């Protein structure tokens, strides 16, 4: 976006009264502007069909209230000690995230400074602010505010004390205790509830499109929340069965039918959920080039093991040291396998996954691994997987 656009100056989250002599249209009863009124006024660069399409989609949502607050660059620089490297929480292709404290709201926050040279920075900022105005759920990270000053684009989130799931599962340092089985199932359940909200409660439905361990953040009690909605897409409505879009996401988590055709559905997210759930069970990355060739792709490694129930226990993360209920492991693998079906229509709905995970998270911790594999028969049948064809670089 060019400096002269400054398209979010009209998005102030401060309550205000309706100006005298003007219609009440576009305002809620408490004076907050509605999402529809703001999107309709956003100045979009001529010829930018991508942003115009986003605005058109978001207008369908209706009278959502803007809950995010607009901060100045000065406020956010002060909050992060002028973006001090000592405050850095993480860094990725989108930019850097800093821990900060904003005095005016008396909150510890995470400030994401989007890379001005990034390919997706402008789109991510636009979608994140607007989506956050309508998506409110305990398992979604709350967007506190934003800054669009000059060519700077910053997003302010609630601070999540335990960082990302990736840090505790896949990048665990020697001084950290590995996640126990109960906590893993708790995280899986909460993340599933976040997707269930997006798919089945949000109207129209929202397809997350970038579900992966690094996008699942954990609070001080290891409750999970989904973050980063820059790639989110409104799902199909009416008689449409899918949304056709440019393939975006991360290699290893992307559903095979979406990667090959660009046809996006909520079942694409279900597949990605299956990959992350399998990471939680096995402690292995979706892609790990440090492993032997035949083990580098998690799904390819798991496929033959799914077909032999006598090898199910070999799929458990060694860091668990056998401290998990064997029956619960079998049930978890059954859920993961169903989510990972190559044919999208055979995958379960996220509501069904939540029901299964609620049961798993309540399972009493019983570490008697002498249970016979025949016990698996009470857990349902794990359907065998067919290898999907996904190709490309790390980022699709």
Order of alpha helices (4+ residues) and beta strands (2+ residues): alpha-alpha-beta-alpha-beta-beta-beta-alpha-beta-beta-alpha-alpha-beta-beta-beta-beta-beta-alpha-beta-alpha-alpha-alpha-alpha
